[in-house]
């Protein structure tokens, strides 16, 4: 290991961040002793590198194509092996620490038999009990993901539509492979026509995952979002409102060929930490990052070479057109960040770009043309790991982002829920070019974000499936916020959030609304403090009852305390049908004049009047009659409607404690068993009662 020493004059330590190339993010735990089982051949090395005597050009050349997993202003962290150390030191860089990958997970590892499946993976209600193939303790296979999307579309046709938007590289070569799928989720999915025509005119949110095959937690979270949305419609007011007004697109595995290879590698004996996190041997194909385009791949001559830095494929997150070939890309087909032969050379990236054009249209922003404030749509790509929310431009931290303030605000609104470090890639990690979020903002003109989920302490690239629920708990509210912003992404994130609200019918028929709004709902990770948007006092609140939020019809609700987090309480007019459930939408404004997103709650029906109903089929003069008695047990006068198979009658103003009574003649010697329906109404609220009676023969 090289000695530690400061960089020479003219080579600042922040230079490393400026010239880094690499893979996804990774936060490392403190160094611990090398496990007894580890050898140079079977353990991936995690190397911490400083500039040493190298020039800026030397650093850029040495790191190009390496699997760089983290950086600070002082150093870089890369995955590699002994050959990687030799190459870095030959270039004049200092390798100041070398750790086995398993040590960065915080525990020793041992090889175990294949993990048994965890039966606890989530399913929507209509698919309860459906079995799907799993690997590595509960993660679903590629085939299971494909079947689940198809099953969801079949079982929830009114909410979901399956879309085949492309082919994987292997499939284009006639070598097996996969279709690339997305699920369109929105209310009325079976009735709003061809999605390409966008007849419903709803704003769209797009979530994609597992572009890097080894990042297995990402497709798991995409699966869970699908479950959340399907189960939440009609049971959760915010999700119901979201699907009534927005299209959610979920593409859980944008790299199915690579994902299938990782699945196979993790399906045999797996080396685990005590916490159950995976620590594959260095030669394992579980380290696959890229797609499986092996056209130019040259297998390494060393059979023990680290697979993470020597494997086939093109990095799909270096294959998009914006700044293609720039920072953090490699022209070496074996390298982790191989950019491909041209922008969109890979079918997976090309087909996703084409789908995004169809969904959102095109609006080129570049570095000078801001997207209009009313531009709609949000894009999120899930990666792992290091707990980052990254926004454009990633190819160059100094590049101007014309819509930076709202893009930044929406990023920090997401990290409020998950606590991630938030910023441009070059501000928190390293510049990287040819990625999807830069192209989405640059060419489509909508806010776009990369999440890096998890840390070394929570499992790295291969977290135990037992951790999935914890990851989802923090991802859920952040994803729902991002999806909810799709209708107004360049304005609503600049305003405060309604964090708590209660609505109820008052005794006089009006509607009470009270709660809390806060402009402090911004990520507070200390590493992001310099970029965190300014916080303002909450100055106004509005609420409205209706099927959709309407600012023009909203009623001002008094703010009852001062500050960036404030309470509010007020009264809305009575609703026309208090016996029905209504949506109440609430939003808040800050001192900067920005209205935040609407929060939706259900105003539950006023309970209907209480009555007791008795029904008796009896005989009178040899004919059957059906006698119905309705006793008003409520405190208010009620109107009663009685419907039987032999007629109906209405009673007005039945006083408390009084009866409404009627015998209905059948004009027959027998009455078959049937049901009487009674509807009681008072003050706009109703209750309905269905009472069965037995057959009666009078002959």
HELIX and SHEET records of a PDB file:
HELIX    1   1 UNK A   15  UNK A   19  1                                   5    
HELIX    2   2 UNK A   56  UNK A   63  1                                   8    
HELIX    3   3 UNK A   82  UNK A   90  1                                   9    
HELIX    4   4 UNK A  101  UNK A  104  1                                   4    
HELIX    5   5 UNK A  125  UNK A  127  5                                   3    
HELIX    6   6 UNK A  142  UNK A  155  1                                  14    
HELIX    7   7 UNK A  169  UNK A  172  1                                   4    
HELIX    8   8 UNK A  195  UNK A  197  5                                   3    
HELIX    9   9 UNK A  216  UNK A  232  1                                  17    
HELIX   10  10 UNK A  237  UNK A  245  1                                   9    
HELIX   11  11 UNK A  256  UNK A  265  1                                  10    
HELIX   12  12 UNK A  285  UNK A  287  5                                   3    
HELIX   13  13 UNK A  307  UNK A  309  5                                   3    
HELIX   14  14 UNK A  316  UNK A  318  5                                   3    
HELIX   15  15 UNK A  347  UNK A  360  1                                  14    
HELIX   16  16 UNK A  404  UNK A  418  1                                  15    
HELIX   17  17 UNK A  425  UNK A  428  1                                   4    
HELIX   18  18 UNK A  436  UNK A  439  1                                   4    
HELIX   19  19 UNK A  440  UNK A  444  3                                   5    
HELIX   20  20 UNK A  456  UNK A  458  5                                   3    
HELIX   21  21 UNK A  465  UNK A  467  5                                   3    
HELIX   22  22 UNK A  468  UNK A  484  1                                  17    
HELIX   23  23 UNK A  485  UNK A  487  5                                   3    
HELIX   24  24 UNK A  492  UNK A  494  5                                   3    
HELIX   25  25 UNK A  526  UNK A  531  5                                   6    
HELIX   26  26 UNK A  551  UNK A  553  5                                   3    
SHEET    1   A 4 UNK A  67  UNK A  71  0                                        
SHEET    2   A 4 UNK A  76  UNK A  80 -1                                        
SHEET    3   A 4 UNK A  45  UNK A  50 -1                                        
SHEET    4   A 4 UNK A  94  UNK A 100 -1                                        
SHEET    1   B 2 UNK A 109  UNK A 112  0                                        
SHEET    2   B 2 UNK A 270  UNK A 273 -1                                        
SHEET    1   C 2 UNK A 134  UNK A 135  0                                        
SHEET    2   C 2 UNK A 139  UNK A 140 -1                                        
SHEET    1   D 8 UNK A 160  UNK A 167  0                                        
SHEET    2   D 8 UNK A 179  UNK A 185 -1                                        
SHEET    3   D 8 UNK A 246  UNK A 251 -1                                        
SHEET    4   D 8 UNK A 203  UNK A 209  1                                        
SHEET    5   D 8 UNK A 378  UNK A 383  1                                        
SHEET    6   D 8 UNK A 447  UNK A 452  1                                        
SHEET    7   D 8 UNK A 388  UNK A 391 -1                                        
SHEET    8   D 8 UNK A 421  UNK A 424  1                                        
SHEET    1   E 3 UNK A 497  UNK A 505  0                                        
SHEET    2   E 3 UNK A 511  UNK A 518 -1                                        
SHEET    3   E 3 UNK A 565  UNK A 572 -1                                        
SHEET    1   F 4 UNK A 555  UNK A 557  0                                        
SHEET    2   F 4 UNK A 538  UNK A 545 -1                                        
SHEET    3   F 4 UNK A 582  UNK A 590 -1                                        
SHEET    4   F 4 UNK A 599  UNK A 603 -1                                        
SHEET    1   G 3 UNK A 611  UNK A 620  0                                        
SHEET    2   G 3 UNK A 623  UNK A 632 -1                                        
SHEET    3   G 3 UNK A 659  UNK A 665 -1                                        
SHEET    1   H 4 UNK A 647  UNK A 654  0                                        
SHEET    2   H 4 UNK A 638  UNK A 644 -1                                        
SHEET    3   H 4 UNK A 674  UNK A 682 -1                                        
SHEET    4   H 4 UNK A 685  UNK A 693 -1                                        
SHEET    1   I 2 UNK A 670  UNK A 671  0                                        
SHEET    2   I 2 UNK A 696  UNK A 697 -1                                        
END                                                                             
